[in-house]
Amino acid sequence: MRARLCAEGRLLMFLTAALLVAGAMAVYSASGFASMRYFGNSHHYFAGHLLRTLVGILLGVCAWKIGPGFWKAVALPLYLLSLALVLVTIIPSCPIAPSINGSSRWIVAGPVKIMPSELVRFSFVILVATLVTRGSVSPRTLRGVAIISFLGSVPAAMYLLQPDYAGAAFLVGTVLVMLYISEARFSHLLLLVAAAAVLLGVFVVSTPYRADRVRGWLNQGQEVNGDNFQPEQSCIALGSGGILGRGLGRGRQQRGFLPEAFTDFIFAVIGEETGFAGSIAVLLAFFALFSCAWRISAKADDAFGSLVAGGLTASIMGAFLIHVGVCLRLLPATGMTLPLVSWGGTSMMTTLVSLGVIARVATGVRR
């Protein structure tokens, strides 16, 4: 039986392609200065972005071709593999997990650079959907909620040792979303939210670096320093774009003023070069993508497809909201890329695989 996309599935693919094209243009413009500075040409990072995008598309097509039976079979091994990769990053002085910007979030082996936290969120969603639909875990019971929370808290605790507080908070949010769409009891969810809020506050207060960053975010009207320099430059970029922007390739902030311009703050570059109109267009494209994916989840013909599509959509949406929130200074700087747009191999590939799985759910074909 051939898998055919429904109207939502076709729209999902169209919006994905549109955002990939917009992302390629943004990366080319935002990375030119850094490429010239470090490699002597203006297209080094752009070429890498295209290669990663192509690999991600191929993996996404494979994910679309694969039936749910495969994901159920590999759910636990994939989760354990992702945990093992995270474990490597917290081994002291590990040669393949160097400290970058004060955190060991990546595994680097030659030209290959992997961010295990992206794999953890994907595998966690697949595993929870498998356990719930097989009846192994019931999210309606306190025991089931505890098991699902434990599966998320183990990697989240590892993130804190990297340290990656934003990644830990993001994963906790994913846990809550999976419990919600699995129809966990409201009282249990409320208890988890309260516990997560207390723990988050304790970790922020107990870490001077994190406390300084939050303080810099709260004191937005005061002197610009190391704690709020990046978000301030992001707001300058967005504000200077006006209605229609400076024009593609004519942005100024990415020329040494805005750090991580083509990764963590690429939305600010889009705002500067295409203005309010271009920023709104990108935001509307993402909202349409998420709306389409949520409809696919709601219309899925089985519980596994509904949970997987809903969980993966929430994971992508969470990264989007955090990235845009940081660029608008609504959130403290976290180092989160913009899905489908920013330069970043693991994020790009994981996002495209996730969308491939969602597209598979849209076919309504059971295997």
Secondary structure, DSSP 8 states (H G I E B T S, - for coil): ------HHHHHHHHHHHHHHHHHHHHHHHHHHHHHHHHHSSS-HHHHHHHHHHHHHHHHHHHHHHS-HHHHHHHHHHHHHHHHHHHHHHTSTT-TTS--BTTB---EEETTEEE-HHHHHHHHHHHHHHHHHHHTS--TTSHHHHHHHHHHHHHHHHHHHHTT-HHHHHHHHHHHHHHHHHTT--HHHHHHHHHHHHHHHHHHHHH-HHHHHHHHHHH-TTS---TTTHHHHHHHHHHHHTTTT-S-TT--STTTTTSTTTTTTTHHHHHHHHHHHHHHHHHHHHHHHHHHHHHHHHHH-SSHHHHHHHHHHHHHHHHHHHHHHHHHTTSS-------TTTSS-HHHHHHHHHHHHHHHHHHHT---
